Amino acid sequence: MAGSFGYEKEHYETSMKVGGLKLFPAINNTGPETIIAANGTSCRHQIFDGTKRVAQHPVSILAKALK
């Protein structure tokens, strides 16, 4: 959900339902070694709320890979 939409009290339940349609199940079907990437801060928070998995910004993933 774009920006802070999913964190507005009146939209939170809807955003979690939308995430539960495809995104959260897809993440939950991966192993702990799978790196989850998400650009937006609110996207990373929503993924954590819906799956308890930590998503990383793609640039952070790239920086770790280059070390």
C-alpha positions in Angstrom: 0.0 0.0 0.0 1.5 3.3 -1.0 3.2 5.4 1.6 1.5 5.6 5.0 -1.9 4.4 3.8 -1.6 1.1 5.6 -0.7 2.7 8.9 -3.6 5.0 9.0 -6.0 3.6 11.6 -8.9 3.4 9.2 -6.8 1.5 6.6 -4.6 -0.8 8.6 -6.9 -3.8 8.6 -7.5 -3.4 4.9 -3.7 -3.2 4.2 -3.1 -6.3 6.2 -5.8 -8.2 4.3 -4.4 -7.1 1.0 -0.9 -8.2 2.1 -2.4 -11.5 3.2 -3.7 -12.3 -0.3 -0.3 -12.9 -2.0 2.6 -11.1 -0.4 2.6 -12.5 3.1 2.0 -16.1 2.0 4.8 -15.9 -0.5 7.2 -14.6 2.1 6.0 -17.2 4.6 6.7 -20.0 2.1 10.4 -19.0 1.9 13.2 -20.3 4.1 15.0 -18.1 6.7 17.9 -17.8 4.3 15.8 -16.0 1.7 16.5 -12.3 1.6 13.4 -10.1 1.4 13.8 -6.8 -0.4 11.5 -3.8 -0.2 12.2 -0.2 -1.1 9.8 1.7 1.1 10.1 2.1 4.9 6.4 1.5 5.3 6.6 -1.5 3.1 9.3 -3.0 5.2 7.3 -2.4 8.4 4.1 -3.9 6.9 6.0 -7.0 5.8 7.3 -7.3 9.4 3.8 -6.8 10.8 2.4 -9.4 8.5 5.1 -12.1 8.6 7.6 -11.2 11.4 10.3 -11.3 8.7 12.7 -8.4 8.2 12.8 -6.9 4.7 15.9 -4.9 3.7 16.3 -2.0 1.3 17.8 -3.2 -2.0 20.7 -0.8 -1.6 21.5 -2.3 1.8 21.5 -5.8 0.3 23.8 -4.6 -2.5 26.2 -2.9 0.0 26.5 -6.2 2.0 27.1 -8.1 -1.2 30.0 -5.8 -2.2 31.8 -6.2 1.1 
